[in-house]
């Protein structure tokens, strides 16, 4: 394996930490709150002429109000298929056709369900923190190997470790901020 430079190690660690945060954002986005948001249907697929297609590719998804989505298929004959796909998506949603539009009311969350979801969200955040710490450990090990191989001085290693720690602190602060925002969203009634 070719020797990596200190800059490469830091850049790689930063990129991996950024990916971890993006993955957490994505995972948190899938946790449903009592409020409606159009992204909840992004992963629901509907049979479109024999091919599975995500709902946003066959219909216009809008917010009717804070607790209701409106789904308008671009082709009238897709109305029943889209409605069935939403109902069968195991999201606890009960869509209802209204003319050319399907109204999808978001059921209110019970207190118990909110607490369960907060536990799930905290678990996701902790997994992200662990992943960030693992990236830090791998970067620090790579730096130690450079010192052993005499491709970097101990001073350079110490400075680089400090910078990796700063990246770690920044990533963990971002994770905590995302978690706090999602918890507040879940507790809002």
C-alpha positions in Angstrom: 0.0 0.0 0.0 1.3 3.4 -0.9 2.1 5.7 2.1 -0.7 8.2 2.8 0.3 11.7 3.7 -1.0 13.4 6.9 -3.2 15.6 4.7 -4.7 12.5 3.0 -5.5 11.0 6.4 -7.2 14.1 7.6 -9.1 14.6 4.3 -10.3 10.9 4.4 -11.4 11.2 8.0 -13.3 14.4 7.3 -15.0 12.8 4.3 -16.0 9.7 6.3 -17.4 11.8 9.2 -19.3 13.9 6.7 -20.8 10.7 5.1 -21.8 9.5 8.6 -23.6 12.8 9.3 -25.4 12.6 5.9 -26.5 9.0 6.6 -27.8 10.1 10.0 -29.8 13.0 8.4 -31.3 10.5 5.9 -32.2 8.0 8.7 -33.7 10.7 10.9 -35.7 11.9 7.9 -37.4 8.5 7.7 -38.7 8.7 11.3 -42.2 10.0 11.0 -43.3 12.8 13.2 -46.9 14.0 13.6 -46.3 16.6 11.0 -46.6 16.0 7.2 -43.6 16.3 5.0 -43.4 15.4 1.3 -40.3 13.2 1.7 -42.2 10.6 3.6 -43.5 9.1 0.3 -40.1 9.2 -1.5 -39.4 5.5 -0.9 -42.9 4.3 -1.6 -43.0 2.6 -5.0 -46.0 2.2 -7.3 -46.4 -0.2 -10.2 -46.1 2.1 -13.3 -46.7 0.0 -16.5 -45.0 -3.0 -15.0 -42.0 -1.1 -13.5 -41.7 0.0 -9.9 -41.4 3.8 -9.6 -41.2 6.1 -6.6 -44.4 8.1 -6.1 -42.7 11.5 -6.7 -41.9 10.2 -10.3 -45.5 9.5 -11.1 -47.3 12.2 -9.1 -47.1 15.6 -7.6 -46.7 15.5 -3.8 -47.6 18.7 -1.9 -48.4 19.8 1.6 -52.1 20.7 1.9 -51.6 21.7 5.5 -49.4 20.8 8.5 -50.9 17.4 8.9 -52.1 16.5 5.3 -50.3 15.6 2.1 -51.9 16.0 -1.3 -50.8 13.5 -4.0 -52.0 14.2 -7.6 -51.0 11.5 -10.1 -50.0 12.9 -13.5 -52.2 10.2 -15.1 -55.8 9.9 -13.9 -55.7 6.1 -14.3 -52.8 5.9 -11.8 -55.0 7.2 -8.9 -56.1 3.8 -7.5 -52.6 2.3 -7.9 -50.9 5.3 -6.0 -53.5 5.2 -3.3 -53.0 1.4 -2.8 -49.2 1.8 -2.8 -49.5 4.4 0.0 -51.9 2.3 2.0 -49.7 -0.8 1.6 -46.4 1.0 2.4 -46.6 0.1 6.1 -46.3 3.8 7.2 -49.6 3.8 9.1 -51.2 6.1 6.6 -54.7 6.0 5.4 -55.1 7.8 2.0 -58.4 8.9 0.6 -59.2 9.8 -3.0 -60.9 13.2 -3.5 -61.5 13.9 -7.2 -58.1 13.9 -8.9 -56.2 14.2 -5.7 -55.4 11.7 -2.9 -55.4 13.2 0.5 -53.0 11.6 3.0 -53.7 12.7 6.6 -50.9 12.2 9.1 -52.2 10.4 12.2 -51.3 12.1 15.5 -48.6 10.3 17.5 -49.5 8.9 20.9 -47.3 9.8 23.9 -46.0 6.2 24.0 -45.2 6.2 20.3 -43.3 9.5 20.6 -41.2 8.0 23.5 -40.5 4.9 21.4 -39.5 7.1 18.4 -37.2 9.2 20.6 -35.4 6.0 21.7 -35.0 5.0 18.1 -33.6 8.5 17.2 -31.2 8.5 20.1 -30.0 5.1 19.1 -29.4 6.3 15.5 -27.5 9.3 16.9 -25.3 7.1 19.2 -24.5 4.8 16.2 -23.4 7.9 14.3 -21.2 9.1 17.2 -19.6 5.6 17.4 -18.9 5.7 13.6 -17.3 9.1 13.9 -15.1 7.9 16.8 -14.1 4.8 14.8 -13.0 7.1 12.0 -10.9 9.1 14.5 -9.3 5.9 15.8 -8.5 4.7 12.3 -7.0 8.1 11.4 -4.9 8.2 14.7 -3.7 4.6 14.0 -2.6 5.6 10.5 -0.7 8.6 11.9 1.0 6.3 14.5 2.0 4.0 11.7 3.6 6.9 9.8 5.7 7.7 12.9 6.8 4.1 13.2 7.6 4.0 9.5 9.5 7.3 10.1 7.5 9.1 7.4 6.3 11.7 10.0 7.7 13.2 13.1 6.1 12.8 16.5 5.3 16.6 16.5 3.6 16.3 13.1 1.6 13.3 14.5 0.6 15.2 17.6 -0.6 18.3 15.5 -2.4 16.0 13.1 -4.1 14.2 16.0 -5.3 17.5 17.4 -6.8 18.4 14.0 -8.5 15.0 13.7 -9.9 15.6 17.3 -11.2 19.0 16.1 -13.0 17.3 13.2 -14.4 14.7 15.5 -15.7 17.3 18.0 -17.3 19.3 15.1 -19.0 16.1 13.7 -20.3 15.0 17.1 -21.6 18.6 17.8 -23.5 18.4 14.4 -24.9 14.9 15.4 -26.1 16.3 18.7 -27.7 19.3 16.9 -29.6 17.0 14.5 -30.7 14.8 17.4 -32.0 17.8 19.4 -33.9 19.1 16.4 -35.5 15.7 15.7 -36.5 15.3 19.4 -38.1 18.7 19.5 -39.9 17.8 16.2 -41.2 14.6 17.8 -42.4 16.3 21.0 -44.2 19.1 19.1 -47.9 18.3 19.1 
